[in-house]
């Protein structure tokens, strides 16, 4: 998982570089509109789908939480692709 790339995307969106991956992103400017933009950027960057069920404050409260969510999505996609290819 590319934590550095996620930090870059967030820095672009809120205009502040975040060094502490446990920093509360709401307190430094990640509002609801920026969160939607973040979701779009993450989906495009990592070729994943973030479901409506994943749009929880807890998942986007810190860089650490976002990295966890994206890691789960990437691993899930890789497992699905592997299983699908095995069936072919």
C-alpha positions in Angstrom: 0.0 0.0 0.0 1.3 3.4 -0.9 0.9 5.5 2.2 3.0 8.2 0.7 0.7 8.5 -2.3 -2.4 8.7 -0.1 -0.7 11.5 1.9 0.0 13.4 -1.4 -3.6 13.1 -2.4 -4.8 14.4 1.0 -2.3 17.2 1.0 -3.6 18.3 -2.5 -7.2 18.3 -1.3 -6.8 20.1 2.0 -3.7 22.2 1.2 -1.8 21.1 4.4 0.9 18.5 4.6 0.1 15.9 7.2 3.0 14.1 8.8 1.2 12.3 11.6 -0.8 9.4 10.1 -3.0 9.5 13.2 -3.9 13.2 12.9 -7.6 13.8 12.9 -8.2 15.0 9.3 -11.5 16.8 10.2 -9.5 19.1 12.5 -7.2 20.1 9.6 -9.8 20.7 7.0 -11.2 17.5 5.5 -14.9 18.4 5.2 -17.7 16.4 3.5 -17.1 17.8 0.0 -13.3 17.1 0.2 -14.1 13.6 1.5 -16.2 12.9 -1.6 -13.3 14.3 -3.8 -10.9 12.1 -1.8 -13.0 9.0 -2.5 -13.0 9.7 -6.2 -9.3 10.2 -6.2 -8.6 7.0 -4.3 -10.9 5.0 -6.5 -9.1 6.2 -9.6 -5.6 6.0 -8.1 -5.9 2.4 -6.8 -8.5 1.1 -9.3 -11.0 0.2 -6.5 -14.6 0.8 -5.6 -15.4 2.4 -2.2 -18.9 1.3 -1.3 -21.5 3.4 0.3 -21.2 1.2 3.4 -17.5 2.3 3.7 -18.4 6.0 3.8 -18.1 6.2 7.6 -16.3 8.9 9.6 -14.2 6.2 11.2 -12.8 5.1 7.8 -11.7 8.7 6.8 -10.8 10.2 10.2 -7.0 9.6 9.8 -4.5 8.7 7.1 -3.9 5.4 9.0 -7.6 4.5 8.7 -7.7 5.4 5.1 -4.6 3.3 4.4 -6.4 0.4 6.2 -9.5 0.8 4.1 -7.6 1.0 0.8 -5.5 -2.0 1.7 -8.6 -4.0 2.4 -10.1 -3.0 -1.0 -6.9 -3.7 -2.9 -6.4 -7.1 -1.3 -10.1 -8.0 -1.8 -9.8 -7.0 -5.5 -6.6 -9.1 -5.9 -8.2 -12.1 -4.3 -11.3 -11.8 -6.5 -9.2 -11.5 -9.6 -7.1 -14.5 -8.7 -10.2 -16.7 -8.0 -11.8 -15.5 -11.2 -8.7 -16.3 -13.2 -8.5 -19.8 -11.6 -12.0 -20.5 -12.9 -11.1 -19.7 -16.5 
